[in-house]
Amino acid sequence: MKGITTVGLDLAKTVFQVHAVDAAGAVVVRWQVRRAQVQLVFSRLVPCLIGIEACAGAHHWARELAKFGHEVRR
């Protein structure tokens, strides 16, 4: 999806919350994404900055999302 520069990802057990903004800080999308769909959704995004919470699963998801060219910060 064009225009997305930064994504906030709230990790959960089943449904993840995704909040994406453009360069001006305007909200582009707010999604609820099931765990099984996370990799598919982020593989379709233009590489961007992703901020995720620091928790036990954060390292795993950081590695998975970095495979698609995203810069992940915990």
PDB file of N, CA, C, O and CB in Angstrom:
ATOM      1  N   MET A   1       0.845  -1.177   0.000  1.00  0.00           N
ATOM      2  CA  MET A   1       0.000   0.000   0.000  1.00  0.00           C
ATOM      3  C   MET A   1       0.889   1.238   0.000  1.00  0.00           C
ATOM      4  O   MET A   1       1.808   1.346   0.811  1.00  0.00           O
ATOM      5  CB  MET A   1      -0.960  -0.001   1.219  1.00  0.00           C
ATOM      6  N   LYS A   2       0.620   2.156  -0.893  1.00  0.00           N
ATOM      7  CA  LYS A   2       1.437   3.356  -1.006  1.00  0.00           C
ATOM      8  C   LYS A   2       1.136   4.338   0.109  1.00  0.00           C
ATOM      9  O   LYS A   2       0.036   4.356   0.660  1.00  0.00           O
ATOM     10  CB  LYS A   2       1.218   4.018  -2.352  1.00  0.00           C
ATOM     11  N   GLY A   3       2.124   5.153   0.435  1.00  0.00           N
ATOM     12  CA  GLY A   3       1.931   6.223   1.393  1.00  0.00           C
ATOM     13  C   GLY A   3       2.262   5.866   2.823  1.00  0.00           C
ATOM     14  O   GLY A   3       2.449   6.760   3.648  1.00  0.00           O
ATOM     15  N   ILE A   4       2.340   4.601   3.139  1.00  0.00           N
ATOM     16  CA  ILE A   4       2.640   4.203   4.520  1.00  0.00           C
ATOM     17  C   ILE A   4       4.132   4.337   4.770  1.00  0.00           C
ATOM     18  O   ILE A   4       4.946   3.787   4.029  1.00  0.00           O
ATOM     19  CB  ILE A   4       2.169   2.747   4.800  1.00  0.00           C
ATOM     20  N   THR A   5       4.488   5.075   5.824  1.00  0.00           N
ATOM     21  CA  THR A   5       5.900   5.220   6.193  1.00  0.00           C
ATOM     22  C   THR A   5       6.199   4.583   7.539  1.00  0.00           C
ATOM     23  O   THR A   5       7.314   4.114   7.770  1.00  0.00           O
ATOM     24  CB  THR A   5       6.289   6.690   6.224  1.00  0.00           C
ATOM     25  N   THR A   6       5.212   4.563   8.430  1.00  0.00           N
ATOM     26  CA  THR A   6       5.421   4.036   9.777  1.00  0.00           C
ATOM     27  C   THR A   6       4.204   3.214  10.196  1.00  0.00           C
ATOM     28  O   THR A   6       3.058   3.598   9.960  1.00  0.00           O
ATOM     29  CB  THR A   6       5.683   5.186  10.789  1.00  0.00           C
ATOM     30  N   VAL A   7       4.488   2.073  10.825  1.00  0.00           N
ATOM     31  CA  VAL A   7       3.423   1.189  11.294  1.00  0.00           C
ATOM     32  C   VAL A   7       3.656   0.882  12.766  1.00  0.00           C
ATOM     33  O   VAL A   7       4.780   0.605  13.185  1.00  0.00           O
ATOM     34  CB  VAL A   7       3.367  -0.124  10.453  1.00  0.00           C
ATOM     35  N   GLY A   8       2.589   0.935  13.539  1.00  0.00           N
ATOM     36  CA  GLY A   8       2.614   0.475  14.919  1.00  0.00           C
ATOM     37  C   GLY A   8       1.910  -0.860  14.966  1.00  0.00           C
ATOM     38  O   GLY A   8       0.791  -0.988  14.469  1.00  0.00           O
ATOM     39  N   LEU A   9       2.545  -1.859  15.556  1.00  0.00           N
ATOM     40  CA  LEU A   9       1.985  -3.203  15.601  1.00  0.00           C
ATOM     41  C   LEU A   9       1.857  -3.640  17.050  1.00  0.00           C
ATOM     42  O   LEU A   9       2.849  -3.733  17.773  1.00  0.00           O
ATOM     43  CB  LEU A   9       2.860  -4.200  14.802  1.00  0.00           C
ATOM     44  N   ASP A  10       0.624  -3.908  17.468  1.00  0.00           N
ATOM     45  CA  ASP A  10       0.349  -4.397  18.812  1.00  0.00           C
ATOM     46  C   ASP A  10       0.190  -5.906  18.726  1.00  0.00           C
ATOM     47  O   ASP A  10      -0.766  -6.405  18.133  1.00  0.00           O
ATOM     48  CB  ASP A  10      -0.928  -3.720  19.427  1.00  0.00           C
ATOM     49  N   LEU A  11       1.127  -6.625  19.315  1.00  0.00           N
ATOM     50  CA  LEU A  11       1.115  -8.084  19.259  1.00  0.00           C
ATOM     51  C   LEU A  11       0.088  -8.647  20.234  1.00  0.00           C
ATOM     52  O   LEU A  11      -0.123  -8.097  21.316  1.00  0.00           O
ATOM     53  CB  LEU A  11       2.511  -8.649  19.569  1.00  0.00           C
ATOM     54  N   ALA A  12      -0.543  -9.738  19.844  1.00  0.00           N
ATOM     55  CA  ALA A  12      -1.540 -10.382  20.690  1.00  0.00           C
ATOM     56  C   ALA A  12      -1.529 -11.881  20.400  1.00  0.00           C
ATOM     57  O   ALA A  12      -0.742 -12.360  19.584  1.00  0.00           O
ATOM     58  CB  ALA A  12      -2.960  -9.774  20.451  1.00  0.00           C
ATOM     59  N   LYS A  13      -2.401 -12.605  21.071  1.00  0.00           N
ATOM     60  CA  LYS A  13      -2.454 -14.050  20.852  1.00  0.00           C
ATOM     61  C   LYS A  13      -3.142 -14.393  19.536  1.00  0.00           C
ATOM     62  O   LYS A  13      -2.660 -15.252  18.798  1.00  0.00           O
ATOM     63  CB  LYS A  13      -3.175 -14.732  22.006  1.00  0.00           C
ATOM     64  N   THR A  14      -4.243 -13.746  19.235  1.00  0.00           N
ATOM     65  CA  THR A  14      -5.012 -14.108  18.055  1.00  0.00           C
ATOM     66  C   THR A  14      -5.129 -12.978  17.041  1.00  0.00           C
ATOM     67  O   THR A  14      -4.859 -13.179  15.857  1.00  0.00           O
ATOM     68  CB  THR A  14      -6.376 -14.552  18.464  1.00  0.00           C
ATOM     69  N   VAL A  15      -5.525 -11.805  17.486  1.00  0.00           N
ATOM     70  CA  VAL A  15      -5.763 -10.684  16.584  1.00  0.00           C
ATOM     71  C   VAL A  15      -4.791  -9.553  16.905  1.00  0.00           C
ATOM     72  O   VAL A  15      -4.771  -9.041  18.024  1.00  0.00           O
ATOM     73  CB  VAL A  15      -7.228 -10.193  16.691  1.00  0.00           C
ATOM     74  N   PHE A  16      -3.982  -9.165  15.913  1.00  0.00           N
ATOM     75  CA  PHE A  16      -3.009  -8.098  16.073  1.00  0.00           C
ATOM     76  C   PHE A  16      -3.639  -6.790  15.597  1.00  0.00           C
ATOM     77  O   PHE A  16      -4.437  -6.786  14.660  1.00  0.00           O
ATOM     78  CB  PHE A  16      -1.698  -8.409  15.287  1.00  0.00           C
ATOM     79  N   GLN A  17      -3.281  -5.687  16.242  1.00  0.00           N
ATOM     80  CA  GLN A  17      -3.754  -4.367  15.843  1.00  0.00           C
ATOM     81  C   GLN A  17      -2.649  -3.681  15.038  1.00  0.00           C
ATOM     82  O   GLN A  17      -1.496  -3.642  15.469  1.00  0.00           O
ATOM     83  CB  GLN A  17      -4.161  -3.508  17.091  1.00  0.00           C
ATOM     84  N   VAL A  18      -2.998  -3.148  13.878  1.00  0.00           N
ATOM     85  CA  VAL A  18      -2.049  -2.464  13.004  1.00  0.00           C
ATOM     86  C   VAL A  18      -2.536  -1.027  12.811  1.00  0.00           C
ATOM     87  O   VAL A  18      -3.694  -0.791  12.466  1.00  0.00           O
ATOM     88  CB  VAL A  18      -1.901  -3.208  11.621  1.00  0.00           C
ATOM     89  N   HIS A  19      -1.639  -0.080  13.040  1.00  0.00           N
ATOM     90  CA  HIS A  19      -1.951   1.345  12.894  1.00  0.00           C
ATOM     91  C   HIS A  19      -0.860   1.930  11.996  1.00  0.00           C
ATOM     92  O   HIS A  19       0.313   1.927  12.367  1.00  0.00           O
ATOM     93  CB  HIS A  19      -2.021   2.095  14.308  1.00  0.00           C
ATOM     94  N   ALA A  20      -1.238   2.429  10.819  1.00  0.00           N
ATOM     95  CA  ALA A  20      -0.252   2.926   9.857  1.00  0.00           C
ATOM     96  C   ALA A  20      -0.475   4.403   9.565  1.00  0.00           C
ATOM     97  O   ALA A  20      -1.613   4.859   9.447  1.00  0.00           O
ATOM     98  CB  ALA A  20      -0.314   2.117   8.555  1.00  0.00           C
ATOM     99  N   VAL A  21       0.633   5.153   9.450  1.00  0.00           N
ATOM    100  CA  VAL A  21       0.566   6.580   9.145  1.00  0.00           C
ATOM    101  C   VAL A  21       1.462   6.896   7.942  1.00  0.00           C
ATOM    102  O   VAL A  21       2.356   6.126   7.590  1.00  0.00           O
ATOM    103  CB  VAL A  21       0.988   7.426  10.379  1.00  0.00           C
ATOM    104  N   ASP A  22       1.193   8.054   7.323  1.00  0.00           N
ATOM    105  CA  ASP A  22       2.012   8.502   6.196  1.00  0.00           C
ATOM    106  C   ASP A  22       3.095   9.458   6.703  1.00  0.00           C
ATOM    107  O   ASP A  22       3.242   9.648   7.910  1.00  0.00           O
ATOM    108  CB  ASP A  22       1.132   9.192   5.109  1.00  0.00           C
ATOM    109  N   ALA A  23       3.841  10.049   5.793  1.00  0.00           N
ATOM    110  CA  ALA A  23       4.960  10.928   6.153  1.00  0.00           C
ATOM    111  C   ALA A  23       4.509  12.149   6.946  1.00  0.00           C
ATOM    112  O   ALA A  23       5.281  12.684   7.741  1.00  0.00           O
ATOM    113  CB  ALA A  23       5.688  11.380   4.902  1.00  0.00           C
ATOM    114  N   ALA A  24       3.283  12.593   6.744  1.00  0.00           N
ATOM    115  CA  ALA A  24       2.768  13.758   7.461  1.00  0.00           C
ATOM    116  C   ALA A  24       2.190  13.392   8.825  1.00  0.00           C
ATOM    117  O   ALA A  24       1.804  14.273   9.593  1.00  0.00           O
ATOM    118  CB  ALA A  24       1.710  14.449   6.630  1.00  0.00           C
ATOM    119  N   GLY A  25       2.130  12.106   9.124  1.00  0.00           N
ATOM    120  CA  GLY A  25       1.580  11.657  10.398  1.00  0.00           C
ATOM    121  C   GLY A  25       0.086  11.409  10.377  1.00  0.00           C
ATOM    122  O   GLY A  25      -0.520  11.136  11.413  1.00  0.00           O
ATOM    123  N   ALA A  26      -0.508  11.502   9.198  1.00  0.00           N
ATOM    124  CA  ALA A  26      -1.940  11.245   9.066  1.00  0.00           C
ATOM    125  C   ALA A  26      -2.202   9.740   9.041  1.00  0.00           C
ATOM    126  O   ALA A  26      -1.462   8.983   8.413  1.00  0.00           O
ATOM    127  CB  ALA A  26      -2.501  11.914   7.787  1.00  0.00           C
ATOM    128  N   VAL A  27      -3.242   9.323   9.716  1.00  0.00           N
ATOM    129  CA  VAL A  27      -3.587   7.904   9.763  1.00  0.00           C
ATOM    130  C   VAL A  27      -4.018   7.448   8.374  1.00  0.00           C
ATOM    131  O   VAL A  27      -4.905   8.037   7.756  1.00  0.00           O
ATOM    132  CB  VAL A  27      -4.710   7.636  10.806  1.00  0.00           C
ATOM    133  N   VAL A  28      -3.372   6.386   7.899  1.00  0.00           N
ATOM    134  CA  VAL A  28      -3.699   5.828   6.595  1.00  0.00           C
ATOM    135  C   VAL A  28      -4.649   4.644   6.767  1.00  0.00           C
ATOM    136  O   VAL A  28      -5.665   4.551   6.079  1.00  0.00           O
ATOM    137  CB  VAL A  28      -2.416   5.397   5.843  1.00  0.00           C
ATOM    138  N   VAL A  29      -4.315   3.741   7.687  1.00  0.00           N
ATOM    139  CA  VAL A  29      -5.171   2.573   7.934  1.00  0.00           C
ATOM    140  C   VAL A  29      -5.105   2.158   9.404  1.00  0.00           C
ATOM    141  O   VAL A  29      -4.135   2.424  10.113  1.00  0.00           O
ATOM    142  CB  VAL A  29      -4.750   1.390   7.027  1.00  0.00           C
ATOM    143  N   ARG A  30      -6.155   1.512   9.817  1.00  0.00           N
ATOM    144  CA  ARG A  30      -6.212   0.815  11.104  1.00  0.00           C
ATOM    145  C   ARG A  30      -6.809  -0.553  10.800  1.00  0.00           C
ATOM    146  O   ARG A  30      -7.938  -0.659  10.321  1.00  0.00           O
ATOM    147  CB  ARG A  30      -7.073   1.617  12.197  1.00  0.00           C
ATOM    148  N   TRP A  31      -6.049  -1.580  11.079  1.00  0.00           N
ATOM    149  CA  TRP A  31      -6.497  -2.929  10.765  1.00  0.00           C
ATOM    150  C   TRP A  31      -6.469  -3.810  11.994  1.00  0.00           C
ATOM    151  O   TRP A  31      -5.718  -3.562  12.938  1.00  0.00           O
ATOM    152  CB  TRP A  31      -5.639  -3.535   9.671  1.00  0.00           C
ATOM    153  N   GLN A  32      -7.292  -4.838  11.972  1.00  0.00           N
ATOM    154  CA  GLN A  32      -7.174  -5.961  12.881  1.00  0.00           C
ATOM    155  C   GLN A  32      -6.754  -7.129  11.998  1.00  0.00           C
ATOM    156  O   GLN A  32      -7.437  -7.456  11.027  1.00  0.00           O
ATOM    157  CB  GLN A  32      -8.529  -6.250  13.680  1.00  0.00           C
ATOM    158  N   VAL A  33      -5.638  -7.753  12.335  1.00  0.00           N
ATOM    159  CA  VAL A  33      -5.094  -8.815  11.496  1.00  0.00           C
ATOM    160  C   VAL A  33      -4.929 -10.074  12.339  1.00  0.00           C
ATOM    161  O   VAL A  33      -4.337 -10.035  13.418  1.00  0.00           O
ATOM    162  CB  VAL A  33      -3.738  -8.391  10.861  1.00  0.00           C
ATOM    163  N   ARG A  34      -5.447 -11.171  11.849  1.00  0.00           N
ATOM    164  CA  ARG A  34      -5.281 -12.455  12.542  1.00  0.00           C
ATOM    165  C   ARG A  34      -3.827 -12.916  12.428  1.00  0.00           C
ATOM    166  O   ARG A  34      -3.142 -12.608  11.452  1.00  0.00           O
ATOM    167  CB  ARG A  34      -6.244 -13.533  11.954  1.00  0.00           C
ATOM    168  N   ARG A  35      -3.376 -13.644  13.419  1.00  0.00           N
ATOM    169  CA  ARG A  35      -1.992 -14.118  13.484  1.00  0.00           C
ATOM    170  C   ARG A  35      -1.562 -14.795  12.180  1.00  0.00           C
ATOM    171  O   ARG A  35      -0.452 -14.567  11.699  1.00  0.00           O
ATOM    172  CB  ARG A  35      -1.824 -15.091  14.653  1.00  0.00           C
ATOM    173  N   ALA A  36      -2.418 -15.604  11.623  1.00  0.00           N
ATOM    174  CA  ALA A  36      -2.070 -16.351  10.404  1.00  0.00           C
ATOM    175  C   ALA A  36      -1.891 -15.446   9.189  1.00  0.00           C
ATOM    176  O   ALA A  36      -1.275 -15.861   8.206  1.00  0.00           O
ATOM    177  CB  ALA A  36      -3.142 -17.384  10.108  1.00  0.00           C
ATOM    178  N   GLN A  37      -2.412 -14.223   9.232  1.00  0.00           N
ATOM    179  CA  GLN A  37      -2.361 -13.318   8.099  1.00  0.00           C
ATOM    180  C   GLN A  37      -1.273 -12.242   8.197  1.00  0.00           C
ATOM    181  O   GLN A  37      -1.059 -11.492   7.244  1.00  0.00           O
ATOM    182  CB  GLN A  37      -3.683 -12.663   7.945  1.00  0.00           C
ATOM    183  N   VAL A  38      -0.591 -12.162   9.331  1.00  0.00           N
ATOM    184  CA  VAL A  38       0.377 -11.080   9.560  1.00  0.00           C
ATOM    185  C   VAL A  38       1.464 -11.060   8.491  1.00  0.00           C
ATOM    186  O   VAL A  38       1.748 -10.008   7.919  1.00  0.00           O
ATOM    187  CB  VAL A  38       1.016 -11.225  10.941  1.00  0.00           C
ATOM    188  N   GLN A  39       2.068 -12.197   8.217  1.00  0.00           N
ATOM    189  CA  GLN A  39       3.144 -12.225   7.226  1.00  0.00           C
ATOM    190  C   GLN A  39       2.642 -11.854   5.838  1.00  0.00           C
ATOM    191  O   GLN A  39       3.339 -11.157   5.101  1.00  0.00           O
ATOM    192  CB  GLN A  39       3.790 -13.603   7.188  1.00  0.00           C
ATOM    193  N   LEU A  40       1.467 -12.298   5.471  1.00  0.00           N
ATOM    194  CA  LEU A  40       0.903 -11.960   4.164  1.00  0.00           C
ATOM    195  C   LEU A  40       0.672 -10.454   4.045  1.00  0.00           C
ATOM    196  O   LEU A  40       1.018  -9.854   3.027  1.00  0.00           O
ATOM    197  CB  LEU A  40      -0.416 -12.719   3.935  1.00  0.00           C
ATOM    198  N   VAL A  41       0.099  -9.849   5.059  1.00  0.00           N
ATOM    199  CA  VAL A  41      -0.180  -8.408   5.043  1.00  0.00           C
ATOM    200  C   VAL A  41       1.109  -7.610   4.911  1.00  0.00           C
ATOM    201  O   VAL A  41       1.192  -6.705   4.081  1.00  0.00           O
ATOM    202  CB  VAL A  41      -0.933  -7.988   6.317  1.00  0.00           C
ATOM    203  N   PHE A  42       2.122  -7.934   5.721  1.00  0.00           N
ATOM    204  CA  PHE A  42       3.361  -7.159   5.693  1.00  0.00           C
ATOM    205  C   PHE A  42       4.227  -7.464   4.477  1.00  0.00           C
ATOM    206  O   PHE A  42       5.075  -6.650   4.109  1.00  0.00           O
ATOM    207  CB  PHE A  42       4.150  -7.417   6.947  1.00  0.00           C
ATOM    208  N   SER A  43       4.036  -8.596   3.858  1.00  0.00           N
ATOM    209  CA  SER A  43       4.785  -8.885   2.629  1.00  0.00           C
ATOM    210  C   SER A  43       4.297  -8.010   1.481  1.00  0.00           C
ATOM    211  O   SER A  43       5.031  -7.774   0.522  1.00  0.00           O
ATOM    212  CB  SER A  43       4.655 -10.372   2.251  1.00  0.00           C
ATOM    213  N   ARG A  44       3.067  -7.532   1.577  1.00  0.00           N
ATOM    214  CA  ARG A  44       2.487  -6.693   0.522  1.00  0.00           C
ATOM    215  C   ARG A  44       2.730  -5.206   0.723  1.00  0.00           C
ATOM    216  O   ARG A  44       2.443  -4.410  -0.171  1.00  0.00           O
ATOM    217  CB  ARG A  44       1.012  -6.938   0.435  1.00  0.00           C
ATOM    218  N   LEU A  45       3.252  -4.818   1.874  1.00  0.00           N
ATOM    219  CA  LEU A  45       3.535  -3.407   2.143  1.00  0.00           C
ATOM    220  C   LEU A  45       4.895  -3.011   1.600  1.00  0.00           C
ATOM    221  O   LEU A  45       5.821  -3.822   1.568  1.00  0.00           O
ATOM    222  CB  LEU A  45       3.468  -3.122   3.643  1.00  0.00           C
ATOM    223  N   VAL A  46       5.011  -1.768   1.175  1.00  0.00           N
ATOM    224  CA  VAL A  46       6.305  -1.204   0.808  1.00  0.00           C
ATOM    225  C   VAL A  46       7.148  -1.174   2.080  1.00  0.00           C
ATOM    226  O   VAL A  46       6.614  -0.837   3.137  1.00  0.00           O
ATOM    227  CB  VAL A  46       6.161   0.239   0.165  1.00  0.00           C
ATOM    228  N   PRO A  47       8.438  -1.509   2.029  1.00  0.00           N
ATOM    229  CA  PRO A  47       9.259  -1.494   3.248  1.00  0.00           C
ATOM    230  C   PRO A  47       9.131  -0.166   3.999  1.00  0.00           C
ATOM    231  O   PRO A  47       9.231   0.911   3.410  1.00  0.00           O
ATOM    232  CB  PRO A  47      10.731  -1.752   2.897  1.00  0.00           C
ATOM    233  N   CYS A  48       8.909  -0.269   5.305  1.00  0.00           N
ATOM    234  CA  CYS A  48       8.699   0.909   6.141  1.00  0.00           C
ATOM    235  C   CYS A  48       9.220   0.628   7.546  1.00  0.00           C
ATOM    236  O   CYS A  48       9.737  -0.455   7.822  1.00  0.00           O
ATOM    237  CB  CYS A  48       7.196   1.302   6.181  1.00  0.00           C
ATOM    238  N   LEU A  49       9.080   1.605   8.424  1.00  0.00           N
ATOM    239  CA  LEU A  49       9.464   1.474   9.821  1.00  0.00           C
ATOM    240  C   LEU A  49       8.301   0.859  10.581  1.00  0.00           C
ATOM    241  O   LEU A  49       7.166   1.321  10.472  1.00  0.00           O
ATOM    242  CB  LEU A  49       9.868   2.849  10.431  1.00  0.00           C
ATOM    243  N   ILE A  50       8.587  -0.191  11.354  1.00  0.00           N
ATOM    244  CA  ILE A  50       7.556  -0.838  12.160  1.00  0.00           C
ATOM    245  C   ILE A  50       7.985  -0.791  13.617  1.00  0.00           C
ATOM    246  O   ILE A  50       9.084  -1.222  13.965  1.00  0.00           O
ATOM    247  CB  ILE A  50       7.310  -2.309  11.697  1.00  0.00           C
ATOM    248  N   GLY A  51       7.123  -0.271  14.452  1.00  0.00           N
ATOM    249  CA  GLY A  51       7.364  -0.237  15.887  1.00  0.00           C
ATOM    250  C   GLY A  51       6.503  -1.287  16.562  1.00  0.00           C
ATOM    251  O   GLY A  51       5.288  -1.323  16.367  1.00  0.00           O
ATOM    252  N   ILE A  52       7.136  -2.147  17.363  1.00  0.00           N
ATOM    253  CA  ILE A  52       6.382  -3.162  18.096  1.00  0.00           C
ATOM    254  C   ILE A  52       6.760  -3.108  19.564  1.00  0.00           C
ATOM    255  O   ILE A  52       7.846  -2.659  19.930  1.00  0.00           O
ATOM    256  CB  ILE A  52       6.641  -4.575  17.520  1.00  0.00           C
ATOM    257  N   GLU A  53       5.851  -3.570  20.386  1.00  0.00           N
ATOM    258  CA  GLU A  53       6.095  -3.576  21.821  1.00  0.00           C
ATOM    259  C   GLU A  53       7.223  -4.555  22.161  1.00  0.00           C
ATOM    260  O   GLU A  53       7.473  -5.511  21.427  1.00  0.00           O
ATOM    261  CB  GLU A  53       4.807  -3.946  22.587  1.00  0.00           C
ATOM    262  N   ALA A  54       7.882  -4.305  23.256  1.00  0.00           N
ATOM    263  CA  ALA A  54       8.938  -5.202  23.709  1.00  0.00           C
ATOM    264  C   ALA A  54       8.300  -6.281  24.583  1.00  0.00           C
ATOM    265  O   ALA A  54       7.945  -6.036  25.736  1.00  0.00           O
ATOM    266  CB  ALA A  54      10.055  -4.421  24.492  1.00  0.00           C
ATOM    267  N   CYS A  55       8.165  -7.463  24.019  1.00  0.00           N
ATOM    268  CA  CYS A  55       7.600  -8.585  24.767  1.00  0.00           C
ATOM    269  C   CYS A  55       8.289  -9.860  24.290  1.00  0.00           C
ATOM    270  O   CYS A  55       9.180  -9.812  23.442  1.00  0.00           O
ATOM    271  CB  CYS A  55       6.038  -8.677  24.580  1.00  0.00           C
ATOM    272  N   ALA A  56       7.883 -10.971  24.825  1.00  0.00           N
ATOM    273  CA  ALA A  56       8.543 -12.241  24.504  1.00  0.00           C
ATOM    274  C   ALA A  56       8.496 -12.561  23.012  1.00  0.00           C
ATOM    275  O   ALA A  56       9.473 -13.079  22.471  1.00  0.00           O
ATOM    276  CB  ALA A  56       7.900 -13.372  25.286  1.00  0.00           C
ATOM    277  N   GLY A  57       7.398 -12.271  22.341  1.00  0.00           N
ATOM    278  CA  GLY A  57       7.270 -12.601  20.924  1.00  0.00           C
ATOM    279  C   GLY A  57       7.829 -11.550  19.985  1.00  0.00           C
ATOM    280  O   GLY A  57       7.857 -11.759  18.772  1.00  0.00           O
ATOM    281  N   ALA A  58       8.274 -10.425  20.522  1.00  0.00           N
ATOM    282  CA  ALA A  58       8.734  -9.319  19.676  1.00  0.00           C
ATOM    283  C   ALA A  58       9.946  -9.694  18.830  1.00  0.00           C
ATOM    284  O   ALA A  58      10.035  -9.283  17.673  1.00  0.00           O
ATOM    285  CB  ALA A  58       9.070  -8.118  20.535  1.00  0.00           C
ATOM    286  N   HIS A  59      10.865 -10.455  19.375  1.00  0.00           N
ATOM    287  CA  HIS A  59      12.066 -10.821  18.623  1.00  0.00           C
ATOM    288  C   HIS A  59      11.705 -11.711  17.430  1.00  0.00           C
ATOM    289  O   HIS A  59      12.241 -11.547  16.334  1.00  0.00           O
ATOM    290  CB  HIS A  59      13.078 -11.542  19.541  1.00  0.00           C
ATOM    291  N   HIS A  60      10.805 -12.636  17.658  1.00  0.00           N
ATOM    292  CA  HIS A  60      10.361 -13.510  16.569  1.00  0.00           C
ATOM    293  C   HIS A  60       9.729 -12.695  15.444  1.00  0.00           C
ATOM    294  O   HIS A  60      10.088 -12.849  14.276  1.00  0.00           O
ATOM    295  CB  HIS A  60       9.360 -14.556  17.091  1.00  0.00           C
ATOM    296  N   TRP A  61       8.783 -11.823  15.807  1.00  0.00           N
ATOM    297  CA  TRP A  61       8.098 -11.034  14.786  1.00  0.00           C
ATOM    298  C   TRP A  61       9.037 -10.042  14.115  1.00  0.00           C
ATOM    299  O   TRP A  61       8.884  -9.765  12.925  1.00  0.00           O
ATOM    300  CB  TRP A  61       6.920 -10.295  15.396  1.00  0.00           C
ATOM    301  N   ALA A  62       9.992  -9.509  14.838  1.00  0.00           N
ATOM    302  CA  ALA A  62      10.972  -8.593  14.240  1.00  0.00           C
ATOM    303  C   ALA A  62      11.762  -9.309  13.145  1.00  0.00           C
ATOM    304  O   ALA A  62      11.976  -8.752  12.068  1.00  0.00           O
ATOM    305  CB  ALA A  62      11.936  -8.036  15.324  1.00  0.00           C
ATOM    306  N   ARG A  63      12.187 -10.524  13.413  1.00  0.00           N
ATOM    307  CA  ARG A  63      12.921 -11.298  12.401  1.00  0.00           C
ATOM    308  C   ARG A  63      12.047 -11.593  11.186  1.00  0.00           C
ATOM    309  O   ARG A  63      12.499 -11.464  10.049  1.00  0.00           O
ATOM    310  CB  ARG A  63      13.437 -12.613  13.004  1.00  0.00           C
ATOM    311  N   GLU A  64      10.803 -11.986  11.422  1.00  0.00           N
ATOM    312  CA  GLU A  64       9.899 -12.326  10.324  1.00  0.00           C
ATOM    313  C   GLU A  64       9.600 -11.107   9.448  1.00  0.00           C
ATOM    314  O   GLU A  64       9.596 -11.213   8.221  1.00  0.00           O
ATOM    315  CB  GLU A  64       8.592 -12.909  10.876  1.00  0.00           C
ATOM    316  N   LEU A  65       9.353  -9.968  10.060  1.00  0.00           N
ATOM    317  CA  LEU A  65       9.009  -8.768   9.290  1.00  0.00           C
ATOM    318  C   LEU A  65      10.224  -8.177   8.591  1.00  0.00           C
ATOM    319  O   LEU A  65      10.091  -7.588   7.518  1.00  0.00           O
ATOM    320  CB  LEU A  65       8.382  -7.720  10.200  1.00  0.00           C
ATOM    321  N   ALA A  66      11.400  -8.325   9.179  1.00  0.00           N
ATOM    322  CA  ALA A  66      12.628  -7.829   8.552  1.00  0.00           C
ATOM    323  C   ALA A  66      12.930  -8.580   7.253  1.00  0.00           C
ATOM    324  O   ALA A  66      13.604  -8.046   6.372  1.00  0.00           O
ATOM    325  CB  ALA A  66      13.813  -7.960   9.523  1.00  0.00           C
ATOM    326  N   LYS A  67      12.443  -9.796   7.130  1.00  0.00           N
ATOM    327  CA  LYS A  67      12.643 -10.572   5.900  1.00  0.00           C
ATOM    328  C   LYS A  67      12.004  -9.885   4.694  1.00  0.00           C
ATOM    329  O   LYS A  67      12.413 -10.125   3.559  1.00  0.00           O
ATOM    330  CB  LYS A  67      12.063 -11.984   6.061  1.00  0.00           C
ATOM    331  N   PHE A  68      11.009  -9.035   4.929  1.00  0.00           N
ATOM    332  CA  PHE A  68      10.322  -8.329   3.848  1.00  0.00           C
ATOM    333  C   PHE A  68      10.916  -6.949   3.596  1.00  0.00           C
ATOM    334  O   PHE A  68      10.368  -6.175   2.811  1.00  0.00           O
ATOM    335  CB  PHE A  68       8.846  -8.198   4.167  1.00  0.00           C
ATOM    336  N   GLY A  69      12.032  -6.631   4.253  1.00  0.00           N
ATOM    337  CA  GLY A  69      12.713  -5.352   4.034  1.00  0.00           C
ATOM    338  C   GLY A  69      12.308  -4.247   4.982  1.00  0.00           C
ATOM    339  O   GLY A  69      12.774  -3.116   4.843  1.00  0.00           O
ATOM    340  N   HIS A  70      11.451  -4.546   5.945  1.00  0.00           N
ATOM    341  CA  HIS A  70      11.011  -3.533   6.908  1.00  0.00           C
ATOM    342  C   HIS A  70      12.087  -3.303   7.975  1.00  0.00           C
ATOM    343  O   HIS A  70      12.847  -4.211   8.311  1.00  0.00           O
ATOM    344  CB  HIS A  70       9.679  -3.960   7.573  1.00  0.00           C
ATOM    345  N   GLU A  71      12.138  -2.086   8.497  1.00  0.00           N
ATOM    346  CA  GLU A  71      13.000  -1.785   9.636  1.00  0.00           C
ATOM    347  C   GLU A  71      12.127  -1.901  10.883  1.00  0.00           C
ATOM    348  O   GLU A  71      11.148  -1.170  11.037  1.00  0.00           O
ATOM    349  CB  GLU A  71      13.667  -0.346   9.514  1.00  0.00           C
ATOM    350  N   VAL A  72      12.490  -2.821  11.765  1.00  0.00           N
ATOM    351  CA  VAL A  72      11.672  -3.092  12.941  1.00  0.00           C
ATOM    352  C   VAL A  72      12.389  -2.603  14.191  1.00  0.00           C
ATOM    353  O   VAL A  72      13.560  -2.910  14.416  1.00  0.00           O
ATOM    354  CB  VAL A  72      11.351  -4.598  13.053  1.00  0.00           C
ATOM    355  N   ARG A  73      11.669  -1.839  14.994  1.00  0.00           N
ATOM    356  CA  ARG A  73      12.199  -1.368  16.272  1.00  0.00           C
ATOM    357  C   ARG A  73      11.310  -1.862  17.387  1.00  0.00           C
ATOM    358  O   ARG A  73      10.083  -1.820  17.305  1.00  0.00           O
ATOM    359  CB  ARG A  73      12.306   0.173  16.302  1.00  0.00           C
ATOM    360  N   ARG A  74      11.974  -2.338  18.447  1.00  0.00           N
ATOM    361  CA  ARG A  74      11.237  -2.850  19.610  1.00  0.00           C
ATOM    362  C   ARG A  74      11.358  -1.899  20.744  1.00  0.00           C
ATOM    363  O   ARG A  74      10.809  -2.146  21.818  1.00  0.00           O
ATOM    364  CB  ARG A  74      11.735  -4.224  20.029  1.00  0.00           C
TER     365      ARG A  74
END
